[in-house]
C-alpha cells in the first residue's frame, strides 16, 4: 500500500512540474528565423541569448558541423542533445524538459536509499520541482539541465547501485556530465571520498583507470571533430583554447570578491547595479534618464530553500561522515560545487547541478529531526507548513528585479 502511495505522490510531483513547464509544449524551433538572428548578431546588431546560441549550435552539430565551428567554448554533448530535440520534436527545449523530469525520478531513488523515512524521500524532488531556477532552465535550451541529469545519475551509481557494472558505468556517466559543462568537475572528487569512507580501497587503487574511462567518454563526444580531419594534438589545442577562454572570462575581465556567488545564493541579491530609463517622445526622440543606483535581485531566489539547504548540506556532511559514510558524497557534492564556483566571475546557475544534492541534504536533516523527535505529530505539522510556505512562495511571490537605493 505504501509503495502505491509513493508512486502516486511522485506522479503528482511530475504532473505539477509538467504544468509549471507547460511553455515547453508551445515552443517551436524555427531554424530559418533563429539563424537569421544569429547572422545579425555576428554583424553586431542586437542581442543573442545563450539558449539561442546553444540552439543554433545544436542545429549545426546534428547537420555535420564540427564542435569547433560554433560555440567551441563548451563541450558538445549538451548541444548535440539540443539538436536531437530540434530534429525529433522541432522543439529545442523538449528533450531538456524530459531530462529534467528524469532527474526528479533519479533524485527520488537516491533519496530513498539515504533516508530512513521513505515518504520523506519525496521531499527533494518536490523542492526541486518548486525551484524556479530549475523550472526556468527546464523550459529553455541551456546546457546546465543536461549536466544536472548526468550529475544526479552519477551520484545514483556511486551511492545506490551495488552491481558490478555500476562502477565503470559511473565513470562513463561522469564523462557525459563533463561533456555537457565543465562546472561538474566536482563529481570526480567524490568517488575517492566514497571509497575511503566505505573501505573499498581496491576501487581507489583502480581510480586512475576509471578516470581514463571518463576521459575516453569525453573524447568520444568529439567524434565529428576527429572525422573532420583533426588530430589528437588539435583536440588538445581546442581544450586549451576552452580553458584560456574561461580563465579570461572568469578572472581577467574583473571579478567580484571570493564567495560572491555563495552570497548571491544565500541572500538572493545579485549585486549593485545601475539602470537608465528610456523615454520615447511623441516626435520619436529617445531621451535617456540619469543612471539610478540600486540592488538587483535573482528572480528565482527562494529564501525558504536556498539558504537553509546550504546550511543543511554542511550539517548533513558532518552527520553522514559519522553515521552514514556511504552517503557523504551527496552533501559534499554541493559543497564542492559551491567552493569551485565561488572564485572569479560566475553565475548563479552554475550551482544548478548541485542543488538536487542540497535538497537531499535538507531532507536528510528533516528526517534526522523526525527520527529523534518524541512528538512526531508536531514535526509532521511543521514539515507540512514548511512545504506549503515553499510552494506558496514559488507560485505566488516574485522578487522585484531591481530596488532603487
C-alpha positions as CSV (number, residue, x, y, z in Angstrom):
1,X,0.0,0.0,0.0
2,X,2.8,2.4,0.9
3,X,4.5,1.7,-2.3
4,X,1.4,2.8,-4.2
5,X,1.3,6.0,-2.1
6,X,4.9,6.8,-3.0
7,X,4.2,6.1,-6.7
8,X,1.1,8.3,-6.9
9,X,2.7,11.1,-5.0
10,X,5.8,11.0,-7.3
11,X,3.4,11.0,-10.3
12,X,1.7,14.1,-8.8
13,X,5.0,15.9,-8.5
14,X,5.8,15.1,-12.1
15,X,2.4,16.3,-13.2
16,X,2.8,19.5,-11.2
17,X,6.3,20.0,-12.7
18,X,4.9,19.5,-16.2
19,X,2.3,22.2,-15.6
20,X,4.9,24.6,-14.4
21,X,6.9,23.9,-17.5
22,X,3.9,24.0,-19.8
23,X,5.5,26.7,-22.1
24,X,7.7,23.9,-23.4
25,X,4.8,22.4,-25.3
26,X,4.1,25.6,-27.2
27,X,7.7,26.2,-28.2
28,X,8.6,25.6,-31.8
29,X,12.1,25.7,-33.3
30,X,12.3,27.8,-36.5
31,X,15.8,27.3,-37.9
32,X,15.4,30.0,-40.6
33,X,14.4,32.7,-38.1
34,X,17.0,31.9,-35.4
35,X,19.8,31.5,-38.0
36,X,18.9,34.9,-39.4
37,X,19.0,36.4,-35.9
38,X,22.4,34.8,-35.3
39,X,23.8,36.3,-38.5
40,X,22.6,39.7,-37.4
41,X,24.2,39.2,-34.1
42,X,27.6,38.3,-35.8
43,X,27.3,41.6,-37.6
44,X,27.0,43.4,-34.2
45,X,23.2,44.0,-34.4
46,X,21.1,43.0,-31.5
47,X,21.4,40.7,-28.5
48,X,21.6,36.9,-28.8
49,X,21.0,34.9,-25.6
50,X,22.9,31.8,-24.6
51,X,19.9,29.5,-25.0
52,X,19.5,30.7,-28.6
53,X,23.2,30.2,-29.2
54,X,23.1,26.6,-28.0
55,X,20.0,26.0,-30.1
56,X,21.9,27.3,-33.2
57,X,25.0,25.2,-32.2
58,X,22.9,22.1,-31.7
59,X,21.2,22.5,-35.1
60,X,24.6,23.0,-36.7
61,X,26.2,20.0,-34.9
62,X,23.5,17.5,-35.9
63,X,23.9,18.7,-39.5
64,X,27.5,17.8,-39.6
65,X,29.3,20.9,-38.2
66,X,32.4,20.3,-36.2
67,X,32.2,21.3,-32.5
68,X,34.9,23.9,-33.0
69,X,32.9,25.7,-35.8
70,X,30.5,27.3,-33.4
71,X,30.5,27.8,-29.6
72,X,33.8,26.0,-29.1
73,X,33.8,27.4,-25.6
74,X,31.7,24.5,-24.1
75,X,31.9,20.7,-24.7
76,X,29.5,19.5,-27.4
77,X,27.2,16.8,-25.8
78,X,24.5,19.2,-24.4
79,X,24.3,20.9,-27.8
80,X,24.0,17.6,-29.6
81,X,21.1,16.7,-27.4
82,X,19.5,20.1,-28.1
83,X,20.0,19.4,-31.8
84,X,18.3,16.0,-31.4
85,X,15.4,17.7,-29.7
86,X,15.1,20.1,-32.7
87,X,15.1,17.2,-35.2
88,X,12.7,14.8,-33.4
89,X,10.3,17.4,-31.8
90,X,11.0,20.6,-33.8
91,X,11.4,22.0,-30.4
92,X,14.8,22.9,-28.9
93,X,13.7,22.6,-25.3
94,X,11.6,19.4,-25.2
95,X,14.4,17.0,-24.6
96,X,15.8,19.2,-21.9
97,X,12.4,19.1,-20.2
98,X,12.4,15.3,-20.5
99,X,15.8,15.1,-18.9
100,X,14.6,17.4,-16.1
101,X,11.7,15.1,-15.3
102,X,14.0,12.1,-15.3
103,X,16.3,14.0,-12.9
104,X,13.4,14.2,-10.4
105,X,12.9,10.5,-10.6
106,X,16.6,9.8,-10.1
107,X,16.8,12.1,-7.1
108,X,13.8,10.3,-5.6
109,X,15.6,7.0,-5.8
110,X,18.8,8.4,-4.4
111,X,16.7,9.9,-1.5
112,X,15.0,6.5,-0.8
113,X,18.4,5.0,-0.3
114,X,19.7,7.5,2.2
115,X,16.6,8.5,4.1
116,X,15.0,6.3,6.8
117,X,11.5,7.6,6.2
118,X,10.7,6.7,2.6
119,X,7.9,9.3,2.4
120,X,10.5,11.9,3.2
121,X,12.3,10.8,0.1
122,X,9.6,12.7,-1.9
123,X,10.7,16.0,-0.4
124,X,13.9,16.5,-2.6
125,X,12.1,16.0,-5.9
126,X,9.2,18.1,-4.6
127,X,11.5,21.0,-3.6
128,X,13.3,20.7,-6.9
129,X,10.1,20.8,-8.9
130,X,9.2,24.0,-7.0
131,X,12.6,25.6,-7.6
132,X,12.2,28.5,-10.1
133,X,15.8,28.3,-11.3
134,X,15.2,24.6,-12.2
135,X,11.9,25.3,-13.8
136,X,13.3,28.2,-15.9
137,X,16.2,26.1,-17.1
138,X,14.0,23.1,-17.8
139,X,12.0,25.3,-20.1
140,X,15.0,26.6,-22.1
141,X,17.8,25.2,-24.2
142,X,20.6,25.6,-21.6
143,X,23.4,23.2,-21.0
144,X,23.1,23.0,-17.2
145,X,20.0,21.0,-17.3
146,X,21.8,18.1,-19.1
147,X,24.7,18.4,-16.7
148,X,22.3,18.2,-13.8
149,X,20.8,15.0,-15.0
150,X,24.2,13.2,-15.6
151,X,25.4,14.5,-12.2
152,X,22.4,13.1,-10.4
153,X,22.8,9.8,-12.3
154,X,26.5,9.7,-11.3
155,X,25.6,10.1,-7.6
156,X,23.0,7.3,-8.0
157,X,25.5,4.9,-9.4
158,X,28.0,5.9,-6.7
159,X,26.0,5.5,-3.6
160,X,23.0,3.4,-4.6
161,X,23.8,0.7,-7.1
162,X,25.8,-2.2,-5.8
163,X,26.1,-4.1,-9.1
164,X,29.5,-4.9,-10.6
165,X,28.8,-2.9,-13.8
166,X,27.8,0.2,-11.9
167,X,31.4,1.3,-11.2
168,X,32.6,1.6,-14.8
169,X,29.2,2.9,-15.9
170,X,29.6,5.6,-13.2
171,X,32.7,6.9,-14.9
172,X,31.0,6.8,-18.3
173,X,28.2,8.9,-17.0
174,X,30.6,11.3,-15.2
175,X,32.4,11.7,-18.6
176,X,29.0,12.5,-20.2
177,X,28.3,15.1,-17.5
178,X,31.7,16.7,-18.1
179,X,30.9,16.7,-21.9
180,X,27.9,19.0,-21.1
181,X,29.6,21.6,-18.9
182,X,32.9,21.8,-17.1
183,X,31.3,23.0,-13.9
184,X,30.6,19.4,-13.0
185,X,34.3,18.6,-12.3
186,X,33.3,18.3,-8.6
187,X,31.9,14.8,-9.5
188,X,35.4,13.4,-9.8
189,X,36.4,14.4,-6.2
190,X,33.5,12.3,-4.8
191,X,34.5,8.7,-5.6
192,X,37.8,8.7,-3.7
193,X,35.9,10.1,-0.6
194,X,33.3,7.3,-1.0
195,X,35.9,4.6,-1.4
196,X,37.9,5.7,1.6
197,X,34.9,6.2,3.9
198,X,33.4,2.8,2.9
199,X,36.7,0.8,2.9
200,X,36.6,0.0,-0.8
201,X,40.4,0.5,-1.2
202,X,40.6,-1.8,-4.2
203,X,38.5,0.7,-6.2
204,X,40.7,3.6,-5.0
205,X,43.7,1.8,-6.4
206,X,41.9,1.5,-9.8
207,X,40.8,5.2,-9.7
208,X,43.3,6.3,-12.4
209,X,41.9,3.5,-14.7
210,X,38.4,4.7,-14.0
211,X,39.4,8.3,-14.8
212,X,40.6,7.1,-18.2
213,X,37.1,5.7,-18.9
214,X,35.7,9.2,-18.3
215,X,38.4,10.8,-20.4
216,X,37.6,8.4,-23.3
217,X,33.9,9.1,-22.9
218,X,34.6,12.8,-23.0
219,X,36.8,12.5,-26.1
220,X,34.2,10.3,-27.9
221,X,31.7,13.2,-27.9
222,X,34.2,15.0,-30.2
223,X,34.0,12.2,-32.8
224,X,32.8,14.6,-35.6
225,X,35.7,16.9,-34.7
226,X,38.1,14.0,-35.5
227,X,36.2,12.9,-38.6
228,X,36.7,16.4,-39.9
229,X,40.4,15.7,-40.2
230,X,41.6,17.0,-36.8
231,X,44.2,15.2,-34.9
232,X,44.7,14.4,-31.2
233,X,47.0,17.4,-31.0
234,X,44.3,19.6,-32.5
235,X,41.9,18.2,-29.8
236,X,44.3,19.1,-27.0
237,X,44.8,22.6,-28.5
238,X,41.0,23.0,-28.6
239,X,40.7,22.1,-24.9
240,X,43.5,24.6,-24.2
241,X,41.6,27.3,-26.1
242,X,38.5,26.5,-24.0
243,X,40.4,26.7,-20.8
244,X,42.0,30.0,-21.8
245,X,38.6,31.5,-22.8
246,X,37.0,30.6,-19.4
247,X,40.0,31.8,-17.5
248,X,39.8,35.1,-19.4
249,X,36.0,35.4,-18.8
250,X,36.2,34.4,-15.1
251,X,39.4,36.2,-13.9
252,X,40.8,38.6,-16.4
253,X,37.7,40.7,-17.1
254,X,37.4,41.7,-13.5
255,X,35.8,39.6,-10.9
256,X,33.9,40.1,-7.6
257,X,35.4,39.2,-4.2
258,X,35.6,35.5,-3.3
259,X,32.4,33.7,-2.2
260,X,30.3,36.3,-4.1
261,X,28.3,33.6,-5.8
262,X,27.6,31.9,-2.5
263,X,26.5,35.3,-1.2
264,X,24.1,35.5,-4.1
265,X,22.7,32.1,-3.3
266,X,22.2,32.9,0.4
267,X,20.7,36.3,0.0
268,X,19.2,36.5,-3.5
269,X,20.9,39.8,-4.0
270,X,22.6,39.7,-7.4
271,X,24.6,42.8,-6.7
272,X,24.7,46.6,-7.0
273,X,23.6,47.9,-10.4
274,X,22.7,51.0,-12.4
275,X,19.7,51.4,-14.6
276,X,18.6,54.1,-17.1
277,X,15.1,54.7,-18.3
278,X,14.5,55.3,-22.0
279,X,11.7,57.8,-22.7
280,X,10.3,57.9,-26.2
281,X,8.8,61.4,-27.0
282,X,5.9,61.8,-29.5
283,X,8.3,63.1,-32.1
284,X,10.2,59.8,-31.8
285,X,13.1,61.3,-30.0
286,X,14.6,59.0,-27.3
287,X,15.7,60.5,-24.1
288,X,17.8,58.6,-21.6
289,X,17.4,59.4,-17.9
290,X,20.2,59.8,-15.4
291,X,21.5,56.5,-14.0
292,X,19.8,55.2,-10.9
293,X,21.8,53.1,-8.4
294,X,20.2,50.2,-6.7
295,X,20.2,46.5,-6.0
296,X,19.3,43.8,-8.5
297,X,17.7,40.5,-7.2
298,X,17.7,37.0,-8.5
299,X,14.1,36.3,-9.6
300,X,14.4,32.6,-9.0
301,X,15.5,33.1,-5.3
302,X,13.5,31.3,-2.6
303,X,14.6,32.3,0.9
304,X,12.9,29.2,2.3
305,X,15.1,26.8,0.4
306,X,18.4,28.2,-0.9
307,X,19.9,29.4,2.4
308,X,18.7,26.6,4.6
309,X,19.8,24.0,2.0
310,X,23.4,25.3,2.2
311,X,23.4,25.1,6.0
312,X,21.7,21.6,5.8
313,X,24.5,20.4,3.4
314,X,27.2,21.3,5.9
315,X,25.3,19.6,8.8
316,X,24.4,16.6,6.7
317,X,28.1,16.2,5.7
318,X,29.1,16.2,9.3
319,X,26.5,13.6,10.4
320,X,26.8,11.4,7.3
321,X,30.6,11.2,7.8
322,X,29.9,9.9,11.3
323,X,26.8,7.8,10.8
324,X,26.3,7.0,7.1
325,X,29.6,7.3,5.3
326,X,28.3,5.8,2.0
327,X,26.0,8.8,1.7
328,X,28.6,11.5,2.4
329,X,29.2,12.3,-1.3
330,X,25.7,13.8,-1.5
331,X,26.2,16.9,0.6
332,X,29.9,17.1,-0.3
333,X,28.8,17.4,-4.0
334,X,27.0,20.6,-3.3
335,X,29.7,22.0,-1.0
336,X,32.5,21.3,-3.5
337,X,30.4,22.9,-6.3
338,X,29.9,26.0,-4.2
339,X,33.6,26.1,-3.4
340,X,34.6,25.8,-7.1
341,X,32.2,28.4,-8.3
342,X,32.8,31.0,-5.5
343,X,36.1,32.3,-7.0
344,X,36.1,34.6,-10.0
345,X,33.2,35.8,-12.1
346,X,30.5,33.1,-12.1
347,X,26.7,33.0,-12.3
348,X,24.1,31.6,-10.0
349,X,23.0,28.9,-12.5
350,X,26.4,27.3,-12.2
351,X,25.1,25.9,-8.9
352,X,22.2,24.2,-10.6
353,X,23.9,20.7,-11.0
354,X,24.4,20.7,-7.2
355,X,21.0,22.0,-6.0
356,X,19.4,18.5,-6.1
357,X,22.1,17.3,-3.6
358,X,21.5,20.3,-1.4
359,X,17.8,19.4,-1.2
360,X,18.6,15.7,-0.4
361,X,20.8,17.0,2.4
362,X,17.9,19.2,3.7
363,X,15.6,16.2,3.6
364,X,18.2,14.2,5.5
365,X,18.3,16.8,8.3
366,X,14.5,16.8,8.5
367,X,14.5,13.0,8.5
368,X,17.0,13.1,11.3
369,X,14.9,15.5,13.4
370,X,11.9,13.3,12.8
371,X,13.7,10.1,13.9
372,X,14.9,11.7,17.2
373,X,11.7,13.6,17.9
374,X,9.4,12.4,20.7
375,X,6.4,14.3,19.3
376,X,6.3,13.3,15.7
377,X,2.9,14.9,15.2
378,X,4.4,18.4,15.7
379,X,7.2,17.6,13.3
380,X,4.7,16.4,10.7
381,X,2.8,19.7,11.1
382,X,5.9,21.8,10.9
383,X,7.1,20.0,7.8
384,X,3.7,20.3,6.1
385,X,3.7,24.1,7.0
386,X,7.2,24.4,5.6
387,X,6.4,22.7,2.3
388,X,3.2,24.8,2.0
389,X,5.2,28.0,2.5
390,X,7.8,27.0,-0.1
391,X,5.0,26.2,-2.6
392,X,3.3,29.5,-1.9
393,X,6.5,31.5,-2.4
394,X,7.3,29.5,-5.6
395,X,3.8,30.0,-7.1
396,X,2.8,33.5,-5.9
397,X,5.7,35.5,-4.7
398,X,8.1,37.2,-7.1
399,X,11.0,39.4,-6.1
400,X,11.3,42.7,-7.9
401,X,14.2,42.7,-10.4
402,X,15.5,46.0,-9.0
403,X,15.2,48.2,-6.0
404,X,16.4,51.7,-6.0
405,X,18.7,52.7,-3.1
